[in-house]
């Protein structure tokens, strides 16, 4: 691939460090074939019905829909749940897991803004993943009360592609164990009712992992600046010093890392792996 010298620098950082933190944004899922929601055209290509009512991703990612129009809310998130369940993680996940288990002897963690569950689907242990925006594979009550439960019991919803509305006569809307209305356990925009109990457990495990110390290579994949949660986490880890190195992989926004690779995650990770 291009940028051979940069790939060699990234491989040197992986060799030199004792721990691995993978930070990832939407670009990593795009490498697996998931839709790119960057800008309204990306969303509307995947969901033409939203173009008809002029709703973009930021407007759909609002908890109010689960109160005012739950058929539309579950039409959007129910379709995504089915899509994510059936998406095979790209080869980059296997490379990272192999590094974590082998080269780093289990001293690794994934910190992601993605809600798709791709790390777990790729075999990452549940106790080695932090999902800062939650997971579509779990549910909570619409009002924010009660437990966070698995969405495994939610079957494929019948959705009208012209309106994106769930056909509730064919498939009832998902509910909590007590029968109350449910929504995905995802942190949405302006979300005062997100139940963060599952996330807090992940955060405690992540904090305990960081306490063990040692030079850490931070491999950031596909994290843009539009929603900068992941990039901020990567920069913070780098700022801790102690020999920490940030390898930033981003097709469009590869800058401000110690090593910056302007390519897809799969391409970069395979190229680095070949040098190890």
C-alpha positions in Angstrom: 0.0 0.0 0.0 1.0 3.7 -0.1 2.7 5.4 2.8 5.0 2.4 3.5 7.1 4.5 5.9 4.0 5.4 8.0 2.9 1.7 8.1 6.4 0.8 9.3 6.1 3.5 12.1 2.8 2.1 13.1 4.2 -1.5 13.2 7.1 -0.3 15.3 4.6 1.3 17.8 2.7 -2.0 18.1 6.0 -3.9 18.8 7.2 -1.4 21.3 4.1 -1.0 23.5 2.8 -3.4 26.1 -0.9 -2.7 25.9 -3.5 -2.0 23.1 -6.5 0.2 23.2 -8.6 0.2 20.1 -10.8 3.3 19.6 -13.3 3.2 16.8 -16.0 5.2 15.1 -18.4 4.7 12.3 -15.8 4.2 9.7 -14.9 0.8 11.1 -18.5 -0.4 10.6 -18.5 1.0 7.1 -15.6 -1.3 6.3 -18.0 -4.2 7.2 -20.6 -2.9 4.7 -22.8 -0.9 7.1 -24.4 2.3 5.8 -22.6 5.6 6.1 -24.8 8.2 7.7 -22.4 11.1 7.2 -24.7 13.9 5.9 -28.4 13.4 5.0 -27.7 11.8 1.6 -26.0 8.8 3.3 -29.0 8.3 5.5 -31.6 8.9 2.7 -29.8 6.4 0.5 -30.4 3.7 3.1 -33.8 5.0 4.2 -35.6 6.7 1.3 -38.7 7.1 3.4 -36.9 9.7 5.6 -36.1 11.8 2.6 -39.8 12.1 1.9 -40.4 13.7 5.3 -37.0 15.5 5.3 -35.7 13.9 8.4 -31.9 13.6 8.8 -29.9 11.3 11.2 -29.7 13.8 14.0 -33.4 14.4 13.9 -34.2 10.6 13.9 -31.7 10.0 16.7 -34.0 11.8 19.2 -35.8 9.9 22.0 -39.0 11.9 21.5 -39.9 9.6 18.6 -40.4 6.6 21.0 -43.1 8.7 22.7 -44.7 10.5 19.8 -44.3 8.0 17.0 -43.0 4.6 18.2 -43.9 2.9 15.0 -41.5 5.2 13.1 -38.9 5.0 15.8 -38.9 1.2 15.8 -39.1 1.1 12.0 -35.7 2.9 11.9 -34.0 1.2 14.9 -35.7 -2.2 14.3 -34.3 -2.3 10.7 -30.9 -1.4 12.0 -31.0 -4.1 14.7 -31.7 -6.7 12.0 -29.0 -5.3 9.7 -26.4 -5.2 12.5 -27.2 -8.8 13.6 -26.6 -10.0 10.1 -23.4 -8.1 9.3 -20.2 -10.0 9.4 -17.3 -8.0 11.0 -14.6 -7.1 8.6 -11.1 -8.7 8.8 -9.7 -5.8 10.7 -11.5 -7.0 13.9 -9.7 -10.4 13.7 -6.3 -8.7 13.3 -6.9 -6.5 16.4 -8.2 -9.4 18.4 -5.2 -11.5 17.5 -2.9 -8.7 18.5 -4.8 -8.3 21.8 -4.8 -12.0 22.7 -1.3 -12.9 21.4 1.1 -10.0 21.1 -0.4 -8.1 24.1 -1.2 -11.2 26.2 -4.8 -10.1 26.9 -3.9 -6.6 27.8 -6.3 -4.9 25.4 -9.5 -3.0 25.4 -11.9 -1.6 22.7 -13.5 1.9 23.2 -16.1 2.6 20.6 -18.9 5.0 19.7 -20.5 2.4 17.5 -23.8 0.8 18.7 -23.6 -2.2 16.3 -22.0 -4.8 18.5 -19.4 -5.6 15.9 -16.6 -6.1 18.5 -18.6 -8.7 20.4 -19.6 -10.4 17.1 -15.9 -10.6 16.2 -15.2 -12.4 19.4 -14.0 -9.6 21.7 -14.9 -10.6 25.3 -17.7 -8.5 26.7 -15.5 -7.3 29.6 -13.0 -5.9 27.1 -15.5 -3.5 25.3 -16.7 0.0 26.3 -19.6 1.3 24.1 -19.8 5.0 25.0 -23.1 5.4 23.2 -24.7 2.1 24.3 -25.8 -0.8 22.2 -28.7 -1.5 19.9 -28.5 -5.1 21.1 -29.9 -4.0 24.5 -33.1 -2.3 25.5 -34.4 -0.1 28.3 -37.7 1.5 29.2 -38.8 4.6 27.2 -39.0 6.6 30.5 -35.4 5.6 31.4 -36.5 3.6 34.5 -35.9 -0.1 35.2 -33.2 -2.5 34.0 -31.2 -2.7 30.8 -32.2 -6.0 29.1 -31.0 -8.0 26.1 -32.8 -7.4 22.8 -32.2 -11.0 21.7 -35.9 -11.7 22.1 -36.8 -9.0 19.5 -37.6 -10.7 16.2 -37.5 -9.2 12.8 -40.2 -6.4 12.6 -42.5 -6.1 9.6 -41.7 -2.6 8.3 -43.4 -0.7 5.4 -40.4 0.5 3.3 -42.5 3.4 1.9 -43.2 4.9 5.3 -40.7 3.1 7.6 -43.6 2.4 10.0 -43.8 -1.0 11.8 -46.9 -3.0 10.9 -48.1 -3.5 14.5 -50.8 -6.0 13.4 -48.1 -8.3 12.0 -45.4 -7.6 14.6 -46.1 -5.8 17.9 -43.6 -3.2 19.1 -40.9 -4.4 21.5 -41.7 -4.2 25.2 -39.8 -4.6 28.5 -40.3 -7.7 30.6 -43.1 -5.9 32.6 -44.9 -5.0 29.3 -44.0 -1.4 29.3 -42.8 0.3 26.1 -39.1 -0.3 25.2 -36.5 1.5 23.2 -32.9 0.7 22.4 -30.3 1.3 25.1 -28.6 3.9 22.9 -27.5 7.4 24.0 -29.5 9.6 21.6 -29.3 13.3 21.0 -30.8 15.5 23.8 -31.4 12.2 25.7 -32.3 12.7 29.3 -33.8 9.3 29.7 -30.8 7.1 28.7 -30.3 4.4 31.3 -26.5 4.3 31.7 -26.2 1.4 34.1 -24.7 -1.0 31.6 -22.3 1.6 30.3 -21.2 2.4 33.8 -20.2 -1.2 34.4 -18.1 -1.1 31.2 -16.6 2.2 32.3 -15.5 0.8 35.6 -13.8 -2.2 33.9 -12.1 0.2 31.5 -10.8 2.4 34.3 -9.4 -0.6 36.1 -7.7 -1.7 32.9 -6.0 1.7 32.6 -4.8 1.6 36.1 -2.5 -1.3 35.3 -0.2 1.1 33.4 2.4 0.5 30.8 3.2 1.9 27.3 0.0 1.7 25.3 -0.6 1.9 21.5 -3.9 3.5 20.8 -5.2 2.4 17.4 -8.0 4.6 16.3 -10.0 3.5 13.3 -12.6 5.4 11.4 -13.4 8.2 14.0 -14.4 11.5 12.4 -14.7 15.0 13.8 -18.5 15.4 13.4 -19.2 13.6 16.7 -15.7 13.8 18.3 -16.2 11.4 21.2 -13.7 8.9 20.0 -11.1 11.3 18.8 -11.2 13.1 22.2 -10.7 9.7 24.0 -7.8 8.9 21.8 -6.1 12.2 22.4 -6.7 11.9 26.1 -5.0 8.5 26.2 -2.1 9.9 24.2 -1.8 12.8 26.7 -1.2 10.4 29.6 2.4 10.0 28.4 4.3 6.9 29.6 5.2 6.0 26.1 1.6 6.0 24.7 1.4 6.3 21.0 -1.6 7.2 18.8 -2.0 5.6 15.4 -4.9 7.3 13.7 -6.4 5.6 10.7 -9.0 7.6 8.8 -9.7 7.8 5.1 -10.6 11.5 5.2 -9.4 13.0 8.5 -6.0 11.4 9.2 -4.1 14.1 11.2 -3.0 15.0 14.8 -1.9 11.5 15.7 1.7 10.3 16.1 1.2 8.2 13.0 -1.6 9.1 10.6 -2.7 6.7 7.9 -5.2 8.0 5.3 -6.8 4.8 4.2 -9.5 2.4 5.4 -9.2 0.5 8.6 -9.0 -2.9 6.9 -6.3 -1.8 4.5 -4.1 -0.2 7.3 -4.5 -3.0 9.8 -3.6 -5.7 7.3 -0.6 -3.8 6.1 0.6 -3.2 9.7 0.0 -6.9 10.5 2.2 -8.0 7.6 5.2 -6.3 9.2 4.8 -7.8 12.7 
